[in-house]
Structures are given as structure tokens and as C-alpha cells.
Amino acid sequence: LHPLPKGPLDLFTSKVISWQDIKTLLGEYFRRNNASSEDESVADFITRRFSKDILDNIVELLITGIYAGDPKRLSVRSIFPKLRDLEDQYGSIIKGFLKSKKQKSTESFDPEVMAINKRKLVSFKGGMGVLVDALYNDCHSFMECNAEVQSIRFQDNNRASISYEYDGSVKTIEADHIIFTTPAYVTSNWLKSLSSELSDLLNGIEYAHIHVACLAYHKKVHGYRGFGFLSPRKEKLNILGCIWNEMIFPPFAPSGSVNLTAMYGGACHPEMKGWTEDQLISQTLEDLETTMGISDPPDIVKTFFYDKGIPQYNIGHFDRINRIMEIVKKNPHVSLLGNYINGVGINDCVRNSYQFIEDLEI
Ligand SMILES: Cc1cc2nc3c(=O)[nH]c(=O)nc-3n(C[C@H](O)[C@H](O)[C@H](O)COP(=O)(O)OP(=O)(O)OC[C@H]3O[C@@H](n4cnc5c(N)ncnc54)[C@H](O)[C@@H]3O)c2cc1C
């Protein structure tokens, strides 16, 4: 494992970035803007502005960590809109970054917005479930949890009737506004009767599968410090990456113990779909031994399989979402929210939800 550079000076001693990469990064300042107005893949964009090595050694890791995606298919316009804007506006990303940094330091800012925009690693003492429990505690008087919506019928009077299964029986309610926060492929089914184009656009959003193995050890089985590791594809390991939870969130594990989360699958590994639990566990143990030298058996193991884990913002996603929103606007009793719209991170989802509620006019 090699540490990522923490600041500009570390670049010169880092094993992740070569001298050639540094030269390429600096050279981008002088490279002419040769972008077309069309959307392009992250791979094409980074190779065009920087190099294939920067793509393989740095950018691919970021994309793996957030989207488990394929840089050859992900859209730069949706994944890195700011980089694309800097190129369009200043002719170079580095030039634009330096200029916009100067401007930003003189701008006033809203501390609340800044806090949510800062991509800090955040959790709660009892884990992320605390967020869901808090929402439930606040809303349970007017909310039914673990209810599966079975059908939605839009009526001529701009109302909808929703049938759902709850506690073993089917109930029906009427609503004059529905906010769909379900995954795109689920929402697609329910909006077919409203617009087949809308339904097809939603259903066309690809989701990457993810397998997760959580391992706990009652003793310290490694001496690394940091957040974890991501594995570039060129290393030809199966593991996408591993999070060292006890380091990021010490209350998650008793002192002296180790708590790891290993991830597999993603858009570049369709061959891993359908893995069994045994396969996932044995591959995880093998990869943790290869990368971190852990040979002790874990004391606790839990596995999770997400067949449709993370929406992929592939080329054309920006136009797809714009068209989806155009159609939705014509149906004022329907709104859409969710991680396929404006960022897949939980902080993105929270920020989008706040914004949505502020803008909502019912
Ligand atoms: C393995 C993994 C690790 C991740 N790690 C991180 C991370 O470290 N940090 C981060 O910021 N983000 C992470 N993400 C991304 C983030 O968790 C998600 O993008 C985000 O939680 C999505 O929120 P959402 O509300 O859009 O969708 P979801 O949380 O998927 O909510 C959709 C809801 O719709 C419900 N639903 C579906 N069908 C029906 C039905 N018929 N009737 C009623 N309800 C239905 C589902 O039960 C679900 O509760 C991770 C994602 C995965 C898969």
C-alpha cells in the first residue's frame, strides 16, 4: 500500500504519482482547450487534459470510491461539472482553479451551506442507522415504515391512489402530490401510465452492483494508519477498496480491535454478479492478506449484496435528467428526488432534499 499525497509537497515523494505525472499536471496549464460541446467520458476528458497515467493512478480511484463506475462510460459533465466548466471558462483546469480560488477567498459564504458542501467523512456514534432512526422518531406519527408500494393509479382529477402492503394487509390512500424517492428503475414502473417516455428515461439509468464484506477482529491485526485503501484496476486485484472504520470513526470499534469494510463489484466487474457469500468471504480474506498482510481469521463477518447499488451517471446523463425534469414539470402532482439526480453521496442527497423542500410549492 502507498499513502496518497496529503499536500503539494508530498507530490514529490509520493509513489502514487510519478515525476512524469507531476509534469503532466503542471503542463495542463498551457494545454489548449480542445473540447467539443458534446458530453464526453471521464476517461476521454482526463486523458485529453492530462494523461492516461493520471486517469489510471488517480482519477479512476476517486471514481471507484464514489461510483464504483467505469470511467470510459461515466459522463464528465455529470461527474466533474466543475472541471469541465473551468476548462470552458479559462481554457485550462489548473489555470481556472488558481483564478477561481483567488475569487472565492474574497466571496462571502453561508457557513451552513459550506458545512454540508465540505466533503468530510461524517457518521454518528451509533452508525448511519441513527439518521434513519431520528427521521423515524420525528415522523412516525404520520408515516408508515416497511410499507411496500404495489401500485399507483393516476386519476383524471389530478389525484393518485396508492396501494401498498403494510403489516400483512393491503391499504389504499389518495394523494394530490407524490414525491418519489425510490430508485429510478422502481419509479419508472409507477410512472408508465403518466408518460412512457419518462418511464423509459428512468429505466435507462444503469445501476452498478456492489458486494460488501464487513470484518471485525478482536485484536489489532494491522499497523496501518489512515482511512483505508482503494485498488487501481491495473493492480489486477478483485477488491475495489477497503475502509478502516476503527480509524475513521473510533467509537465504531472497541479500543484495540479492528473493523474493516471491503467492497467488490461495480460497473467494471460484471463477472462478479451472482457471487455467493462463500466466494465473497474467501476472496476478501485472500485480498486482505495480499494487500495488508492480514492472515488472522476475522471474529465476526457480515456480508451485503446490492444488485443495483449505485446509479451510474453515464455519458448523456445530464441531458437525460433535464428531459426527465421537463416531463415531470408538466405533471405538477409528481416530484422526483433521489441519488440518480444530483449526486450519489448521502451529503448530496441531504442537501438536495433541503433544497427541494425550500422550492416545493404545493
Ligand atoms: C455499498 C454502498 C456504500 C455506500 N457508501 C457511501 C458512503 O460511504 N458515503 C456516502 O455518502 N454515500 C454512500 N453510498 C451512497 C448512498 O448511500 C446512496 O446514494 C444514498 O443513500 C441513496 O439515497 P436515496 O434516498 O436516493 O435512495 P435509497 O436510500 O436507496 O432509498 C430508496 C428507498 O426506496 C425504497 N423502496 C424501493 N422500492 C419500494 C417500494 N416498492 N415501496 C416502498 N419503498 C420502496 C427502498 O426500500 C429504499 O428505502 C453508498 C452506497 C452503497 C450501495
The ligand as an SDF file (V2000), in Angstrom:
LIG
                    3D

 53 58  0  0  0  0  0  0  0  0999 V2000
  -22.4530   -0.2260   -0.6350 C   0  0  0  0  0  0  0  0  0  0  0  0
  -22.6860    1.2530   -0.6480 C   0  0  0  0  0  0  0  0  0  0  0  0
  -21.8550    2.0700    0.0920 C   0  0  0  0  0  0  0  0  0  0  0  0
  -22.0570    3.4530    0.1040 C   0  0  0  0  0  0  0  0  0  0  0  0
  -21.2310    4.2400    0.8640 N   0  0  0  0  0  0  0  0  0  0  0  0
  -21.4530    5.5590    0.9350 C   0  0  0  0  0  0  0  0  0  0  0  0
  -20.6530    6.3830    1.7700 C   0  0  0  0  0  0  0  0  0  0  0  0
  -19.7370    5.9110    2.4350 O   0  0  0  0  0  0  0  0  0  0  0  0
  -20.9190    7.7180    1.8110 N   0  0  0  0  0  0  0  0  0  0  0  0
  -21.9380    8.2650    1.0880 C   0  0  0  0  0  0  0  0  0  0  0  0
  -22.1510    9.4840    1.1660 O   0  0  0  0  0  0  0  0  0  0  0  0
  -22.7180    7.5190    0.2870 N   0  0  0  0  0  0  0  0  0  0  0  0
  -22.5030    6.1780    0.1950 C   0  0  0  0  0  0  0  0  0  0  0  0
  -23.2860    5.4060   -0.6220 N   0  0  0  0  0  0  0  0  0  0  0  0
  -24.3300    6.0510   -1.4460 C   0  0  0  0  0  0  0  0  0  0  0  0
  -25.5640    6.4430   -0.6390 C   0  0  0  0  0  0  0  0  0  0  0  0
  -25.7340    5.5510    0.4230 O   0  0  0  0  0  0  0  0  0  0  0  0
  -26.8110    6.3860   -1.5030 C   0  0  0  0  0  0  0  0  0  0  0  0
  -26.6010    7.0120   -2.7480 O   0  0  0  0  0  0  0  0  0  0  0  0
  -27.9770    7.0900   -0.7920 C   0  0  0  0  0  0  0  0  0  0  0  0
  -28.2130    6.5150    0.4620 O   0  0  0  0  0  0  0  0  0  0  0  0
  -29.2090    6.9700   -1.6500 C   0  0  0  0  0  0  0  0  0  0  0  0
  -30.2970    7.5870   -1.0160 O   0  0  0  0  0  0  0  0  0  0  0  0
  -31.7050    7.5930   -1.7250 P   0  0  0  0  0  0  0  0  0  0  0  0
  -32.6580    8.1320   -0.7290 O   0  0  0  0  0  0  0  0  0  0  0  0
  -31.6310    8.2310   -3.0680 O   0  0  0  0  0  0  0  0  0  0  0  0
  -32.0180    6.0550   -2.0610 O   0  0  0  0  0  0  0  0  0  0  0  0
  -32.2080    4.8170   -1.0910 P   0  0  0  0  0  0  0  0  0  0  0  0
  -31.5310    5.0390    0.2120 O   0  0  0  0  0  0  0  0  0  0  0  0
  -31.8410    3.6230   -1.9130 O   0  0  0  0  0  0  0  0  0  0  0  0
  -33.7730    4.8470   -0.8100 O   0  0  0  0  0  0  0  0  0  0  0  0
  -34.7100    4.3200   -1.7000 C   0  0  0  0  0  0  0  0  0  0  0  0
  -35.8050    3.7100   -0.8520 C   0  0  0  0  0  0  0  0  0  0  0  0
  -36.8770    3.2730   -1.6890 O   0  0  0  0  0  0  0  0  0  0  0  0
  -37.4420    2.1580   -1.0460 C   0  0  0  0  0  0  0  0  0  0  0  0
  -38.2840    1.3940   -1.9780 N   0  0  0  0  0  0  0  0  0  0  0  0
  -37.9150    0.7050   -3.0870 C   0  0  0  0  0  0  0  0  0  0  0  0
  -38.9880    0.1020   -3.6330 N   0  0  0  0  0  0  0  0  0  0  0  0
  -40.0590    0.4240   -2.8660 C   0  0  0  0  0  0  0  0  0  0  0  0
  -41.4450    0.1000   -2.9060 C   0  0  0  0  0  0  0  0  0  0  0  0
  -41.9800   -0.6770   -3.8610 N   0  0  0  0  0  0  0  0  0  0  0  0
  -42.2620    0.6080   -1.9490 N   0  0  0  0  0  0  0  0  0  0  0  0
  -41.7700    1.4060   -0.9680 C   0  0  0  0  0  0  0  0  0  0  0  0
  -40.4650    1.7470   -0.8780 N   0  0  0  0  0  0  0  0  0  0  0  0
  -39.6230    1.2540   -1.8090 C   0  0  0  0  0  0  0  0  0  0  0  0
  -36.2320    1.3640   -0.5780 C   0  0  0  0  0  0  0  0  0  0  0  0
  -36.6190    0.4540    0.4380 O   0  0  0  0  0  0  0  0  0  0  0  0
  -35.3390    2.4760   -0.0650 C   0  0  0  0  0  0  0  0  0  0  0  0
  -35.5450    2.7120    1.3030 O   0  0  0  0  0  0  0  0  0  0  0  0
  -23.1110    4.0140   -0.6570 C   0  0  0  0  0  0  0  0  0  0  0  0
  -23.9600    3.1840   -1.4100 C   0  0  0  0  0  0  0  0  0  0  0  0
  -23.7540    1.8150   -1.4070 C   0  0  0  0  0  0  0  0  0  0  0  0
  -24.6760    0.9330   -2.2140 C   0  0  0  0  0  0  0  0  0  0  0  0
  1  2  1  0
  2  3  1  0
  2 52  2  0
  3  4  2  0
  4  5  1  0
  4 50  1  0
  5  6  2  0
  6  7  1  0
  6 13  1  0
  7  8  2  0
  7  9  1  0
  9 10  1  0
 10 11  2  0
 10 12  1  0
 12 13  2  0
 13 14  1  0
 14 15  1  0
 14 50  1  0
 15 16  1  0
 16 17  1  0
 16 18  1  0
 18 19  1  0
 18 20  1  0
 20 21  1  0
 20 22  1  0
 22 23  1  0
 23 24  1  0
 24 25  2  0
 24 26  1  0
 24 27  1  0
 27 28  1  0
 28 29  2  0
 28 30  1  0
 28 31  1  0
 31 32  1  0
 32 33  1  0
 33 34  1  0
 33 48  1  0
 34 35  1  0
 35 36  1  0
 35 46  1  0
 36 37  1  0
 36 45  1  0
 37 38  2  0
 38 39  1  0
 39 40  1  0
 39 45  2  0
 40 41  1  0
 40 42  2  0
 42 43  1  0
 43 44  2  0
 44 45  1  0
 46 47  1  0
 46 48  1  0
 48 49  1  0
 50 51  2  0
 51 52  1  0
 52 53  1  0
M  END
$$$$
